């Protein structure tokens, strides 16, 4: 006896390839959505500030510190020795070495917890060595400021692409 194939009972849906293939896209979207929700909740935005007026006043103070650096004719030069894990450089005022201690703040571009604050103690020639072990090869925002926070120099630096960093105060 010969049976007609159309009369045979059909296999259940889960035994076919096509329903599973068609479900891959929505399943990936769901997984991606959960990953995005996890990223959004576990890493809050560090750029949002609550008090904009206070932030504006702080910007005006920063500009005053920039003008103080210009009056002092400051020039900062540094390089990173990755093998020794240290920043080596000098600070000059109108071409003369600065011997007073100062701070170097390295701000990570996306993760504030990786920011570094280094203290520099220059010698008689204005040269300094500051320990900075395992400095990430990224685009750092660099702020050099006096110990009393009365002046500042600011710039950006990718030590793995730019061997020397030079920041000079703007001429008045």
N, CA and C atoms as an extended XYZ file, in Angstrom:
516
Properties=species:S:1:pos:R:3:atomname:S:1:resname:S:1:resid:I:1 pbc="F F F"
N         0.832       -1.168        0.000 N   UNK     1
C         0.000        0.000        0.000 CA  UNK     1
C         0.882        1.239        0.000 C   UNK     1
N         0.486        2.137       -0.800 N   UNK     2
C         1.233        3.372       -0.961 CA  UNK     2
C         0.495        4.487       -0.232 C   UNK     2
N         1.218        5.204        0.674 N   UNK     3
C         0.554        6.274        1.440 CA  UNK     3
C         0.875        7.630        0.840 C   UNK     3
N        -0.064        8.467        0.928 N   UNK     4
C         0.080        9.832        0.436 CA  UNK     4
C         0.838       10.655        1.489 C   UNK     4
N         1.945       11.337        1.106 N   UNK     5
C         2.734       12.087        2.092 CA  UNK     5
C         1.936       13.214        2.738 C   UNK     5
N         0.955       13.751        2.074 N   UNK     6
C         0.184       14.847        2.660 CA  UNK     6
C        -0.729       14.356        3.774 C   UNK     6
N        -0.950       13.081        3.860 N   UNK     7
C        -1.816       12.528        4.890 CA  UNK     7
C        -1.049       12.124        6.145 C   UNK     7
N         0.312       12.150        6.087 N   UNK     8
C         1.113       11.801        7.253 CA  UNK     8
C         1.013       12.932        8.279 C   UNK     8
N         1.046       12.605        9.555 N   UNK     9
C         0.977       13.674       10.565 CA  UNK     9
C         2.252       14.541       10.492 C   UNK     9
N         2.085       15.858       10.572 N   UNK    10
C         3.212       16.793       10.510 CA  UNK    10
C         3.990       16.751       11.825 C   UNK    10
N         5.302       16.973       11.728 N   UNK    11
C         6.143       17.005       12.935 CA  UNK    11
C         5.775       18.260       13.733 C   UNK    11
N         5.912       18.220       15.054 N   UNK    12
C         5.614       19.411       15.848 CA  UNK    12
C         6.538       20.573       15.446 C   UNK    12
N         6.117       21.809       15.740 N   UNK    13
C         6.834       23.008       15.291 CA  UNK    13
C         8.267       23.060       15.791 C   UNK    13
N         8.519       22.592       16.992 N   UNK    14
C         9.859       22.692       17.567 CA  UNK    14
C        10.849       21.724       16.929 C   UNK    14
N        10.373       20.848       16.078 N   UNK    15
C        11.262       19.928       15.368 CA  UNK    15
C        11.746       20.513       14.036 C   UNK    15
N        11.195       21.654       13.656 N   UNK    16
C        11.597       22.307       12.414 CA  UNK    16
C        12.675       23.347       12.695 C   UNK    16
N        13.536       23.604       11.697 N   UNK    17
C        14.614       24.586       11.841 CA  UNK    17
C        14.131       26.023       11.767 C   UNK    17
N        13.204       26.337       10.928 N   UNK    18
C        12.823       27.709       10.651 CA  UNK    18
C        12.276       28.469       11.862 C   UNK    18
N        11.450       27.926       12.689 N   UNK    19
C        11.011       28.710       13.860 CA  UNK    19
C        12.188       29.099       14.759 C   UNK    19
N        13.138       28.188       14.936 N   UNK    20
C        14.300       28.499       15.771 CA  UNK    20
C        15.168       29.567       15.108 C   UNK    20
N        15.343       29.449       13.818 N   UNK    21
C        16.121       30.441       13.092 CA  UNK    21
C        15.476       31.826       13.192 C   UNK    21
N        14.162       31.878       13.078 N   UNK    22
C        13.463       33.163       13.163 CA  UNK    22
C        13.474       33.745       14.586 C   UNK    22
N        13.665       32.923       15.591 N   UNK    23
C        13.694       33.403       16.976 CA  UNK    23
C        15.069       33.928       17.398 C   UNK    23
N        16.098       33.653       16.611 N   UNK    24
C        17.450       34.100       16.975 CA  UNK    24
C        17.514       35.625       17.080 C   UNK    24
N        16.960       36.347       16.109 N   UNK    25
C        17.008       37.817       16.112 CA  UNK    25
C        16.380       38.426       17.365 C   UNK    25
N        15.109       38.131       17.656 N   UNK    26
C        14.514       38.691       18.876 CA  UNK    26
C        15.251       38.269       20.154 C   UNK    26
N        15.777       37.040       20.196 N   UNK    27
C        16.511       36.599       21.387 CA  UNK    27
C        17.782       37.435       21.568 C   UNK    27
N        18.501       37.717       20.481 N   UNK    28
C        19.696       38.560       20.564 CA  UNK    28
C        19.352       39.979       20.990 C   UNK    28
N        18.231       40.503       20.522 N   UNK    29
C        17.796       41.839       20.925 CA  UNK    29
C        17.512       41.873       22.425 C   UNK    29
N        16.879       40.844       22.947 N   UNK    30
C        16.606       40.780       24.382 CA  UNK    30
C        17.905       40.720       25.186 C   UNK    30
N        18.837       39.888       24.771 N   UNK    31
C        20.117       39.798       25.479 CA  UNK    31
C        20.843       41.151       25.429 C   UNK    31
N        20.891       41.759       24.261 N   UNK    32
C        21.519       43.078       24.131 CA  UNK    32
C        20.840       44.121       24.994 C   UNK    32
N        19.515       44.088       25.078 N   UNK    33
C        18.783       45.029       25.922 CA  UNK    33
C        19.136       44.862       27.386 C   UNK    33
N        19.237       43.630       27.846 N   UNK    34
C        19.612       43.394       29.243 CA  UNK    34
C        21.043       43.858       29.523 C   UNK    34
N        21.939       43.652       28.564 N   UNK    35
C        23.319       44.128       28.738 CA  UNK    35
C        23.329       45.650       28.827 C   UNK    35
N        22.580       46.332       27.985 N   UNK    36
C        22.526       47.797       28.016 CA  UNK    36
C        21.934       48.304       29.328 C   UNK    36
N        20.901       47.657       29.825 N   UNK    37
C        20.319       48.058       31.116 CA  UNK    37
C        21.348       47.882       32.222 C   UNK    37
N        22.075       46.775       32.197 N   UNK    38
C        23.099       46.544       33.210 CA  UNK    38
C        24.191       47.611       33.133 C   UNK    38
N        24.651       47.947       31.919 N   UNK    39
C        25.676       48.979       31.763 CA  UNK    39
C        25.176       50.342       32.252 C   UNK    39
N        23.944       50.680       31.927 N   UNK    40
C        23.398       51.978       32.311 CA  UNK    40
C        23.243       52.102       33.822 C   UNK    40
N        22.905       51.035       34.501 N   UNK    41
C        22.700       51.116       35.941 CA  UNK    41
C        23.980       50.927       36.740 C   UNK    41
N        24.958       50.211       36.199 N   UNK    42
C        26.186       49.964       36.956 CA  UNK    42
C        27.243       51.037       36.756 C   UNK    42
N        27.128       51.861       35.732 N   UNK    43
C        28.113       52.907       35.451 CA  UNK    43
C        27.402       54.243       35.271 C   UNK    43
N        27.165       54.956       36.371 N   UNK    44
C        26.462       56.234       36.253 CA  UNK    44
C        27.300       57.271       35.501 C   UNK    44
N        26.630       58.203       34.882 N   UNK    45
C        27.287       59.249       34.107 CA  UNK    45
C        28.013       60.203       35.035 C   UNK    45
N        29.330       60.322       34.890 N   UNK    46
C        30.128       61.178       35.767 CA  UNK    46
C        30.093       62.633       35.331 C   UNK    46
N        29.529       62.921       34.175 N   UNK    47
C        29.547       64.282       33.654 CA  UNK    47
C        28.369       65.133       34.143 C   UNK    47
N        27.376       64.537       34.735 N   UNK    48
C        26.192       65.275       35.164 CA  UNK    48
C        26.474       65.943       36.502 C   UNK    48
N        26.164       67.236       36.602 N   UNK    49
C        26.326       67.966       37.857 CA  UNK    49
C        24.964       68.448       38.321 C   UNK    49
N        24.803       68.524       39.627 N   UNK    50
C        23.524       68.926       40.190 CA  UNK    50
C        23.372       70.429       40.335 C   UNK    50
N        24.452       71.129       40.659 N   UNK    51
C        24.359       72.566       40.918 CA  UNK    51
C        25.108       73.331       39.831 C   UNK    51
N        24.379       73.745       38.804 N   UNK    52
C        25.012       74.406       37.662 CA  UNK    52
C        25.571       75.786       38.021 C   UNK    52
N        24.926       76.491       38.932 N   UNK    53
C        25.411       77.821       39.328 CA  UNK    53
C        26.779       77.699       40.001 C   UNK    53
N        26.896       76.763       40.924 N   UNK    54
C        28.170       76.547       41.614 CA  UNK    54
C        29.238       76.118       40.613 C   UNK    54
N        28.866       75.301       39.641 N   UNK    55
C        29.801       74.853       38.614 CA  UNK    55
C        30.264       76.046       37.773 C   UNK    55
N        29.373       76.968       37.464 N   UNK    56
C        29.741       78.166       36.708 CA  UNK    56
C        30.712       79.046       37.465 C   UNK    56
N        30.496       79.185       38.765 N   UNK    57
C        31.427       79.965       39.584 CA  UNK    57
C        32.802       79.304       39.613 C   UNK    57
N        32.816       77.997       39.665 N   UNK    58
C        34.089       77.270       39.675 CA  UNK    58
C        34.841       77.484       38.360 C   UNK    58
N        34.115       77.554       37.246 N   UNK    59
C        34.759       77.806       35.953 CA  UNK    59
C        35.424       79.175       35.953 C   UNK    59
N        34.754       80.178       36.524 N   UNK    60
C        35.351       81.515       36.608 CA  UNK    60
C        36.623       81.503       37.459 C   UNK    60
N        36.641       80.723       38.534 N   UNK    61
C        37.850       80.606       39.353 CA  UNK    61
C        38.964       79.945       38.555 C   UNK    61
N        38.613       78.934       37.742 N   UNK    62
C        39.611       78.257       36.917 CA  UNK    62
C        40.235       79.245       35.927 C   UNK    62
N        39.414       80.112       35.342 N   UNK    63
C        39.934       81.100       34.396 CA  UNK    63
C        40.885       82.062       35.088 C   UNK    63
N        40.586       82.417       36.335 N   UNK    64
C        41.488       83.275       37.104 CA  UNK    64
C        42.823       82.588       37.349 C   UNK    64
N        42.808       81.290       37.582 N   UNK    65
C        44.040       80.537       37.784 CA  UNK    65
C        44.842       80.444       36.483 C   UNK    65
N        44.131       80.345       35.354 N   UNK    66
C        44.809       80.352       34.052 CA  UNK    66
C        45.505       81.693       33.823 C   UNK    66
N        44.836       82.790       34.166 N   UNK    67
C        45.439       84.121       34.013 CA  UNK    67
C        46.663       84.275       34.921 C   UNK    67
N        46.609       83.694       36.128 N   UNK    68
C        47.763       83.747       37.031 CA  UNK    68
C        48.949       83.003       36.408 C   UNK    68
N        48.711       81.867       35.773 N   UNK    69
C        49.784       81.121       35.104 CA  UNK    69
C        50.368       81.935       33.956 C   UNK    69
N        49.523       82.695       33.266 N   UNK    70
C        49.996       83.549       32.177 CA  UNK    70
C        50.889       84.661       32.724 C   UNK    70
N        50.474       85.284       33.837 N   UNK    71
C        51.291       86.345       34.444 CA  UNK    71
C        52.654       85.804       34.887 C   UNK    71
N        52.671       84.548       35.342 N   UNK    72
C        53.932       83.936       35.791 CA  UNK    72
C        54.764       83.399       34.617 C   UNK    72
N        54.193       83.367       33.417 N   UNK    73
C        54.908       82.870       32.239 CA  UNK    73
C        55.316       81.412       32.390 C   UNK    73
N        54.404       80.577       32.855 N   UNK    74
C        54.725       79.180       33.158 CA  UNK    74
C        54.785       78.308       31.903 C   UNK    74
N        55.709       77.371       31.942 N   UNK    75
C        55.851       76.364       30.881 CA  UNK    75
C        56.194       75.035       31.548 C   UNK    75
N        55.384       74.014       31.243 N   UNK    76
C        55.546       72.672       31.818 CA  UNK    76
C        55.918       71.722       30.703 C   UNK    76
N        56.955       70.912       30.942 N   UNK    77
C        57.365       69.891       29.984 CA  UNK    77
C        57.557       68.589       30.741 C   UNK    77
N        57.079       67.488       30.151 N   UNK    78
C        57.206       66.194       30.821 CA  UNK    78
C        57.174       65.063       29.806 C   UNK    78
N        57.684       63.925       30.240 N   UNK    79
C        57.642       62.693       29.468 CA  UNK    79
C        57.374       61.548       30.418 C   UNK    79
N        56.874       60.443       29.885 N   UNK    80
C        56.561       59.288       30.719 CA  UNK    80
C        57.531       58.159       30.432 C   UNK    80
N        58.177       57.668       31.480 N   UNK    81
C        59.063       56.509       31.390 CA  UNK    81
C        58.242       55.298       31.833 C   UNK    81
N        57.696       54.560       30.865 N   UNK    82
C        56.794       53.446       31.175 CA  UNK    82
C        57.521       52.325       31.896 C   UNK    82
N        58.779       52.083       31.560 N   UNK    83
C        59.528       51.006       32.197 CA  UNK    83
C        59.712       51.264       33.695 C   UNK    83
N        59.993       52.516       34.048 N   UNK    84
C        60.198       52.866       35.456 CA  UNK    84
C        58.904       53.311       36.132 C   UNK    84
N        57.860       53.587       35.349 N   UNK    85
C        56.595       54.024       35.912 CA  UNK    85
C        56.677       55.389       36.556 C   UNK    85
N        57.234       56.355       35.831 N   UNK    86
C        57.372       57.699       36.395 CA  UNK    86
C        57.306       58.763       35.309 C   UNK    86
N        56.881       59.937       35.730 N   UNK    87
C        56.839       61.109       34.853 CA  UNK    87
C        58.034       61.979       35.219 C   UNK    87
N        58.792       62.361       34.204 N   UNK    88
C        59.995       63.164       34.402 CA  UNK    88
C        59.825       64.445       33.604 C   UNK    88
N        60.132       65.590       34.211 N   UNK    89
C        59.984       66.831       33.476 CA  UNK    89
C        60.489       68.036       34.223 C   UNK    89
N        60.022       69.203       33.786 N   UNK    90
C        60.437       70.457       34.416 CA  UNK    90
C        59.315       71.475       34.326 C   UNK    90
N        59.406       72.472       35.200 N   UNK    91
C        58.467       73.590       35.220 CA  UNK    91
C        59.286       74.863       35.276 C   UNK    91
N        58.975       75.801       34.367 N   UNK    92
C        59.722       77.052       34.312 CA  UNK    92
C        58.768       78.230       34.359 C   UNK    92
N        59.275       79.325       34.924 N   UNK    93
C        58.547       80.598       34.959 CA  UNK    93
C        59.422       81.639       34.287 C   UNK    93
N        58.976       82.169       33.147 N   UNK    94
C        59.748       83.135       32.348 CA  UNK    94
C        61.157       82.607       32.072 C   UNK    94
N        61.268       81.297       31.801 N   UNK    95
C        62.547       80.689       31.470 CA  UNK    95
C        63.385       80.273       32.667 C   UNK    95
N        62.987       80.631       33.867 N   UNK    96
C        63.721       80.270       35.081 CA  UNK    96
C        63.057       79.063       35.743 C   UNK    96
N        63.838       78.185       36.370 N   UNK    97
C        63.236       77.005       36.998 CA  UNK    97
C        62.348       77.363       38.192 C   UNK    97
N        61.252       76.645       38.309 N   UNK    98
C        60.371       76.783       39.470 CA  UNK    98
C        60.782       75.696       40.460 C   UNK    98
N        61.053       76.094       41.694 N   UNK    99
C        61.522       75.139       42.698 CA  UNK    99
C        60.444       74.773       43.709 C   UNK    99
N        59.325       75.458       43.672 N   UNK   100
C        58.237       75.199       44.620 CA  UNK   100
C        57.488       73.934       44.223 C   UNK   100
N        56.998       73.161       45.197 N   UNK   101
C        56.233       71.958       44.862 CA  UNK   101
C        54.928       72.299       44.140 C   UNK   101
N        54.476       71.378       43.327 N   UNK   102
C        53.218       71.558       42.604 CA  UNK   102
C        52.574       70.205       42.401 C   UNK   102
N        51.343       70.209       41.903 N   UNK   103
C        50.580       68.978       41.702 CA  UNK   103
C        50.337       68.756       40.214 C   UNK   103
N        50.303       67.489       39.830 N   UNK   104
C        49.940       67.097       38.476 CA  UNK   104
C        48.721       66.193       38.607 C   UNK   104
N        47.612       66.635       38.038 N   UNK   105
C        46.394       65.819       38.066 CA  UNK   105
C        46.193       65.226       36.684 C   UNK   105
N        46.093       63.902       36.626 N   UNK   106
C        45.833       63.185       35.382 CA  UNK   106
C        44.404       62.669       35.450 C   UNK   106
N        43.541       63.190       34.590 N   UNK   107
C        42.130       62.795       34.584 CA  UNK   107
C        41.882       61.816       33.449 C   UNK   107
N        41.372       60.654       33.809 N   UNK   108
C        41.029       59.628       32.823 CA  UNK   108
C        39.833       60.127       32.011 C   UNK   108
N        39.792       59.867       30.699 N   UNK   109
C        38.713       60.426       29.872 CA  UNK   109
C        37.323       59.887       30.181 C   UNK   109
N        37.205       58.674       30.715 N   UNK   110
C        35.869       58.112       30.913 CA  UNK   110
C        35.619       57.546       32.300 C   UNK   110
N        36.664       57.266       33.067 N   UNK   111
C        36.479       56.610       34.364 CA  UNK   111
C        37.151       57.423       35.465 C   UNK   111
N        36.379       58.242       36.181 N   UNK   112
C        36.962       59.114       37.206 CA  UNK   112
C        37.703       58.365       38.313 C   UNK   112
N        37.354       57.123       38.559 N   UNK   113
C        38.045       56.373       39.602 CA  UNK   113
C        39.493       56.065       39.223 C   UNK   113
N        39.855       56.245       37.954 N   UNK   114
C        41.235       56.015       37.503 CA  UNK   114
C        42.062       57.294       37.447 C   UNK   114
N        41.490       58.419       37.879 N   UNK   115
C        42.234       59.676       37.919 CA  UNK   115
C        43.423       59.540       38.866 C   UNK   115
N        44.478       60.298       38.596 N   UNK   116
C        45.681       60.283       39.430 CA  UNK   116
C        46.011       61.699       39.876 C   UNK   116
N        46.487       61.834       41.105 N   UNK   117
C        47.006       63.102       41.613 CA  UNK   117
C        48.448       62.838       42.037 C   UNK   117
N        49.390       63.497       41.363 N   UNK   118
C        50.813       63.302       41.625 CA  UNK   118
C        51.391       64.564       42.237 C   UNK   118
N        52.311       64.389       43.161 N   UNK   119
C        52.995       65.536       43.741 CA  UNK   119
C        54.394       65.609       43.150 C   UNK   119
N        54.772       66.803       42.702 N   UNK   120
C        56.086       67.008       42.097 CA  UNK   120
C        56.910       67.922       43.000 C   UNK   120
N        58.103       67.474       43.326 N   UNK   121
C        59.037       68.250       44.142 CA  UNK   121
C        60.269       68.543       43.290 C   UNK   121
N        60.322       69.722       42.655 N   UNK   122
C        61.435       70.026       41.740 CA  UNK   122
C        62.760       70.221       42.486 C   UNK   122
N        63.848       69.941       41.769 N   UNK   123
C        65.179       70.192       42.321 CA  UNK   123
C        65.586       71.632       42.002 C   UNK   123
N        66.841       71.962       42.225 N   UNK   124
C        67.317       73.343       42.019 CA  UNK   124
C        67.210       73.789       40.562 C   UNK   124
N        67.238       72.842       39.622 N   UNK   125
C        67.113       73.195       38.206 CA  UNK   125
C        65.662       73.146       37.730 C   UNK   125
N        64.722       72.884       38.635 N   UNK   126
C        63.308       72.841       38.276 CA  UNK   126
C        62.864       71.506       37.713 C   UNK   126
N        63.736       70.499       37.733 N   UNK   127
C        63.376       69.175       37.227 CA  UNK   127
C        62.709       68.368       38.344 C   UNK   127
N        61.808       67.496       37.952 N   UNK   128
C        61.090       66.681       38.932 CA  UNK   128
C        60.919       65.260       38.399 C   UNK   128
N        60.651       64.357       39.329 N   UNK   129
C        60.299       62.977       39.015 CA  UNK   129
C        59.088       62.649       39.879 C   UNK   129
N        58.002       62.188       39.245 N   UNK   130
C        56.781       61.830       39.977 CA  UNK   130
C        56.401       60.398       39.618 C   UNK   130
N        56.153       59.591       40.636 N   UNK   131
C        55.796       58.191       40.418 CA  UNK   131
C        54.403       58.085       39.812 C   UNK   131
N        54.297       57.336       38.727 N   UNK   132
C        53.012       57.090       38.052 CA  UNK   132
C        53.032       55.681       37.478 C   UNK   132
N        53.013       54.669       38.362 N   UNK   133
C        53.100       53.296       37.852 CA  UNK   133
C        51.865       52.891       37.056 C   UNK   133
N        52.093       52.070       36.054 N   UNK   134
C        51.027       51.481       35.225 CA  UNK   134
C        50.062       52.531       34.689 C   UNK   134
N        50.599       53.563       34.077 N   UNK   135
C        49.769       54.612       33.490 CA  UNK   135
C        49.169       54.093       32.182 C   UNK   135
N        47.861       54.074       32.122 N   UNK   136
C        47.154       53.541       30.951 CA  UNK   136
C        47.486       54.310       29.678 C   UNK   136
N        47.630       53.650       28.546 N   UNK   137
C        47.854       54.369       27.285 CA  UNK   137
C        46.528       54.901       26.735 C   UNK   137
N        46.062       56.007       27.289 N   UNK   138
C        44.811       56.622       26.862 CA  UNK   138
C        45.018       58.118       26.713 C   UNK   138
N        43.990       58.848       26.418 N   UNK   139
C        44.071       60.298       26.208 CA  UNK   139
C        43.771       61.010       27.535 C   UNK   139
N        44.796       61.319       28.296 N   UNK   140
C        44.663       61.921       29.617 CA  UNK   140
C        44.447       63.434       29.525 C   UNK   140
N        43.623       63.957       30.415 N   UNK   141
C        43.527       65.403       30.610 CA  UNK   141
C        44.504       65.727       31.734 C   UNK   141
N        45.426       66.643       31.491 N   UNK   142
C        46.485       66.957       32.446 CA  UNK   142
C        46.264       68.360       32.991 C   UNK   142
N        46.271       68.483       34.320 N   UNK   143
C        46.178       69.788       34.976 CA  UNK   143
C        47.365       69.893       35.922 C   UNK   143
N        48.203       70.888       35.692 N   UNK   144
C        49.347       71.161       36.552 CA  UNK   144
C        48.976       72.407       37.344 C   UNK   144
N        49.075       72.320       38.681 N   UNK   145
C        48.654       73.447       39.509 CA  UNK   145
C        49.591       73.621       40.687 C   UNK   145
N        49.658       74.874       41.157 N   UNK   146
C        50.487       75.180       42.311 CA  UNK   146
C        49.963       74.484       43.554 C   UNK   146
N        50.840       74.275       44.524 N   UNK   147
C        50.449       73.588       45.757 CA  UNK   147
C        49.330       74.355       46.470 C   UNK   147
N        49.303       75.678       46.337 N   UNK   148
C        48.252       76.497       46.954 CA  UNK   148
C        47.051       76.663       46.023 C   UNK   148
N        47.077       75.999       44.879 N   UNK   149
C        46.018       76.069       43.865 CA  UNK   149
C        45.759       77.515       43.401 C   UNK   149
N        46.842       78.285       43.282 N   UNK   150
C        46.718       79.675       42.869 CA  UNK   150
C        46.945       79.870       41.372 C   UNK   150
N        47.455       78.877       40.667 N   UNK   151
C        47.628       78.921       39.213 CA  UNK   151
C        47.411       77.516       38.670 C   UNK   151
N        47.212       77.442       37.358 N   UNK   152
C        47.067       76.125       36.722 CA  UNK   152
C        47.416       76.195       35.248 C   UNK   152
N        47.894       75.085       34.744 N   UNK   153
C        48.115       74.854       33.317 CA  UNK   153
C        47.310       73.615       32.958 C   UNK   153
N        46.654       73.621       31.835 N   UNK   154
C        45.824       72.478       31.451 CA  UNK   154
C        46.103       72.095       30.004 C   UNK   154
N        46.054       70.808       29.753 N   UNK   155
C        46.251       70.289       28.410 CA  UNK   155
C        45.827       68.834       28.350 C   UNK   155
N        46.038       68.214       27.217 N   UNK   156
C        45.718       66.796       27.072 CA  UNK   156
C        46.942       66.078       26.523 C   UNK   156
N        46.998       64.756       26.803 N   UNK   157
C        48.206       64.019       26.483 CA  UNK   157
C        47.913       62.544       26.314 C   UNK   157
N        48.412       61.969       25.237 N   UNK   158
C        48.422       60.525       25.013 CA  UNK   158
C        49.891       60.124       25.004 C   UNK   158
N        50.405       59.687       26.146 N   UNK   159
C        51.842       59.443       26.272 CA  UNK   159
C        52.349       58.370       25.318 C   UNK   159
N        51.488       57.448       24.908 N   UNK   160
C        51.942       56.403       23.995 CA  UNK   160
C        52.053       56.905       22.556 C   UNK   160
N        51.442       58.047       22.238 N   UNK   161
C        51.514       58.610       20.881 CA  UNK   161
C        52.381       59.860       20.832 C   UNK   161
N        52.538       60.520       21.961 N   UNK   162
C        53.231       61.803       22.038 CA  UNK   162
C        54.280       61.660       23.149 C   UNK   162
N        55.539       61.544       22.784 N   UNK   163
C        56.597       61.266       23.773 CA  UNK   163
C        56.699       62.369       24.820 C   UNK   163
N        56.642       63.620       24.409 N   UNK   164
C        56.793       64.740       25.331 CA  UNK   164
C        55.517       65.567       25.381 C   UNK   164
N        55.171       65.987       26.582 N   UNK   165
C        54.046       66.888       26.783 CA  UNK   165
C        54.604       68.263       27.088 C   UNK   165
N        54.113       69.270       26.406 N   UNK   166
C        54.508       70.650       26.670 CA  UNK   166
C        53.246       71.491       26.804 C   UNK   166
N        53.095       72.141       27.953 N   UNK   167
C        51.963       73.040       28.179 CA  UNK   167
C        52.535       74.385       28.569 C   UNK   167
N        52.191       75.407       27.816 N   UNK   168
C        52.657       76.755       28.101 CA  UNK   168
C        51.440       77.647       28.353 C   UNK   168
N        51.587       78.565       29.293 N   UNK   169
C        50.524       79.527       29.562 CA  UNK   169
C        50.379       80.443       28.348 C   UNK   169
N        49.162       80.852       28.051 N   UNK   170
C        48.920       81.757       26.930 CA  UNK   170
C        49.590       83.085       27.173 C   UNK   170
N        50.083       83.712       26.119 N   UNK   171
C        50.702       85.029       26.241 CA  UNK   171
C        49.611       86.082       26.386 C   UNK   171
N        49.847       87.052       27.244 N   UNK   172
C        48.842       88.113       27.448 CA  UNK   172
C        48.865       89.099       26.313 C   UNK   172
